[in-house]
Amino acid sequence: MPRTTNAPVTRKRRKKVLKRAKGFVGGRSRLFRTANETVKRAQRFAFRDRKAKKRVFRSLWIVRISAAVKNAGLSYSKFISGLKKAKVALDRRIMAEIAADDSKTFKEIVKIAKSGLK
C-alpha cells in the first residue's frame, strides 16, 4: 500500500499562511516556518487590539467631551451625572462629535446637564 502524504491539504495550508504573510520582510514572507510564527503573532496582536481599540476610542471621546465641558464651567463627572439625572441618553461618541462640530447644540446639552444637577 502506498504511503499517503496528504499533499494537497498541506500545500493549501501553507499557501494560506504565506498569503497572509504577504508584505512581511525577508524570510517572514517566503519561508513557511518563520511566516507561520509571524502570522500567528500578528493574529494575536490583531485580536488583542480589536479589544483595545474600543477602550482607546472611549477615552478619546471622554477627553474631547471634558475639554468642551470645561469651557462651559463644569467638570466631566458632574456633566455626566447631570445628564443621567436629566435622563438624557446620548452616548459619548455622539456627544464628542457634537462638541467638536456643533458648539451651539453642545451648549444646550450642557444647560440640560446643569438643570439635572439642581
C-alpha positions in Angstrom: 0.0 0.0 0.0 1.4 3.4 -1.0 2.2 6.0 1.6 -0.2 8.9 1.8 1.3 12.3 2.2 -1.9 14.4 2.2 0.0 16.8 -0.1 -3.0 18.9 -1.4 -4.1 19.8 2.1 -0.6 20.6 3.3 0.0 22.8 0.3 -3.3 24.6 0.8 -2.5 25.2 4.4 1.0 26.5 3.6 -0.3 28.7 0.8 -2.9 30.2 3.1 -0.2 31.1 5.7 2.1 32.5 3.0 -0.7 34.6 1.6 -1.4 36.1 5.0 2.3 36.8 5.3 2.4 39.0 2.2 4.1 42.2 2.8 6.3 40.9 5.6 10.0 41.5 5.3 12.5 38.8 4.1 12.0 35.2 5.0 9.0 36.1 7.1 7.0 36.3 3.8 8.8 33.5 1.9 9.7 30.7 4.4 6.8 28.7 5.8 8.1 28.2 9.3 9.1 31.9 10.0 6.0 33.1 8.2 3.8 30.8 10.3 5.3 32.2 13.5 4.9 35.8 12.4 1.3 35.3 11.1 0.3 33.7 14.5 1.9 36.6 16.4 0.2 39.1 14.1 -3.2 37.4 14.7 -2.7 37.6 18.5 -2.0 41.3 18.2 -5.0 41.8 15.9 -7.3 40.0 18.4 -5.9 42.0 21.4 -6.0 45.3 19.6 -9.6 44.9 18.4 -10.5 45.0 22.1 -8.0 47.8 22.9 -9.4 49.9 20.1 -12.7 50.2 21.9 -11.0 51.4 25.1 -8.8 53.9 23.2 -11.7 55.5 21.4 -13.8 55.7 24.5 -11.0 57.6 26.3 -10.6 59.9 23.3 -14.3 60.8 23.4 -14.1 61.4 27.1 -11.1 63.8 26.6 -12.9 65.7 23.9 -16.1 66.0 25.9 -14.2 67.0 29.0 -12.4 69.8 27.1 -15.7 71.1 25.8 -17.4 70.9 29.2 -14.5 72.7 30.9 -15.2 75.7 28.6 -18.8 75.7 29.9 -17.6 75.7 33.5 -18.4 72.1 34.5 -16.3 69.1 35.2 -16.8 66.0 33.1 -18.1 63.9 36.0 -20.6 66.5 37.0 -21.7 66.8 33.4 -22.3 63.1 33.0 -24.1 63.0 36.4 -26.3 65.8 35.3 -27.2 64.1 32.1 -28.1 60.9 33.9 -30.3 62.7 36.4 -32.0 64.6 33.5 -32.5 61.2 31.8 -30.6 62.2 28.6 -29.4 59.0 26.8 -26.6 60.2 24.5 -23.6 58.1 24.1 -20.1 59.5 24.4 -19.3 59.1 20.7 -22.2 61.3 19.7 -21.5 63.9 22.4 -17.9 64.1 21.4 -19.0 64.6 17.8 -21.5 67.3 18.8 -18.8 69.0 21.0 -16.4 69.2 18.1 -18.8 70.1 15.3 -21.7 72.0 16.8 -20.9 74.1 19.8 -24.3 75.7 19.9 -26.1 72.4 20.4 -23.5 71.2 22.9 -24.1 74.3 25.0 -27.8 73.3 25.1 -26.8 69.9 26.3 -24.7 71.4 29.0 -27.7 73.5 30.1 -29.7 70.4 30.4 -27.0 68.7 32.4 -26.8 71.8 34.7 -30.5 71.7 35.2 -30.3 68.0 36.0 -27.8 68.7 38.8 -30.2 71.1 40.6 
